[in-house]
């Protein structure tokens, strides 16, 4: 099969290799999926650059959309031909979705509604599940204000939609007018350009001085400052899944204590079984309704995977980046 892989950490154009590898076989409890679209996420490029390699080669990417073409022992043959979306394909495994085929546990191949295309499917594993879990951790947000940090990002785009569907008024931070328009298309009611506006002050102006009831946070290193400056209302929640700086930010403990704030941290790769099942069920229901909008910002051939990784690293693409495995 045609695939891309790397054998050492480094820059995309220095370490990514495109060639042929043996086609995998589905083992016990596994399905083999013929990949149509492979999603490229920031975590994929960070892993390529920095995550220690414990195998001879790594086929990157965790997300994809495709069709089950082989089932292993213990898996119902009824799944043959099923359209699916994949999650955690390359988490703690060397073989991800930047290939024509991948074999993985059948639970990691989720049925895909007929009206959702494979590009949309390739956005579900990390962006979709992260957004769903972040919104869930905000609690009952109907009629409340939710601040989405990076509302034009892949996760932010879905989080804004999901929070809006739950009845929230969504405020989003962006860095340009183009990103503001992208965020508004996803349901964001008010946008704040964090490069030109004082975010916490603007949030308070938009909420009558109270602050947002919840913050969906992709960068805890800066959100702690927003909390300290009053962007989060008393009894509010921060649902956090990332930080741009690895050194620990100073958490305003006294403020968190005296206003009963909640800090919710999670890693989408490592949800508990109960959380995972609830998220898969909830996201599948949202897909079935057809209410989620999928924004594909750029599509590349597998032979152009270097350009795909660099596009994600540069952060200039509005929407998700996918690799087309069937053209």
C-alpha positions, 0 to 999 in steps of 0.5 A: 500500500502507499503510505507516508512515515517517518523514522526520526523526529524533525521538520516535515521536509527532512523526515517524512517519507512517501513510499510503499509498505505492506498492507496490514491485515485485521487481527482479532477484534480488529477491522481494516479500513480503506482510507479515503481522507486522513485528517492532519491535526496540530498534535500530529505535527507536534508528535512528528517533531518531538514525541519520542519514537519507540518503533522503526517507523511511524505512520502519522495521523489519528483521524480518518474517514473510510470504509471497512474492507476486512474484519478480523476474528471476533468481528461481525462480517456485517461490518464489511463495507461500512462507512466509518470515522476513526479516532486514536488510530496512531495513539500509542501505536506506530501505524496511523491513517496517512496510508491507504489502509489501517487495521485497528480495534473495531471500537475505533471505527465508528459508523458514519451517516451516509450524508457525511462525506469522508472529509468531514469524517476525518475531522471527528477524531480529534477536533470533533471529540475535543469540542464535544468533551469541552462543551460537555464539561461546561455543564448546563449552558443554555441561556449562558455566555460561553467564551471560546478561545480560538473560535476559528480553530478546528476545535473552536469551529465545532465547539461554537456550533455545539455550544450554540446548539445547547442554547448558549450565546458564544463569544469567540476570540480571533486574530483577523476579520477573516477568522471572525467571519469564519467564527460567526458562520459557526454560530459565534455571536460576538468576536474579539480580536485578541491582537487589538482588543483587551479580551477580558475587558471586552468580555465584561462589556459584552456580559454586563460586567459579569464575565462569561459563564464558561471558557473553552480553552485551547491555551491555558497559559494565557487564559489564566490571565483572562480569569485573573482579569475577570473574564470568568463569572463567579461559579464559572468553568474553564474547560481546558485541553491545551497550552502554548507554553509548557511552563506552568502558569500562575493560577489565581488560587484566591480568586478561584476559591472566593468565586467558586471557579472550576478548572476542568482539564482533559486529554482527548486521547485519554478519556475514561471509558465512560467519557469516551462512550458518552462522547462517541454517542453524543457526537454520532447523534449530532452527525446524524442530525446533519446540523454540524458544519465541516470546514475543509480549509485545504486538501492535499495528495499523500505525495504532498504530505510535507506541504500539508504538515507545513500548512498546519504548522503555519496556522494560515489555513481556515478549517481542517487540513485533510489528505486525499487517499483515493484521487 
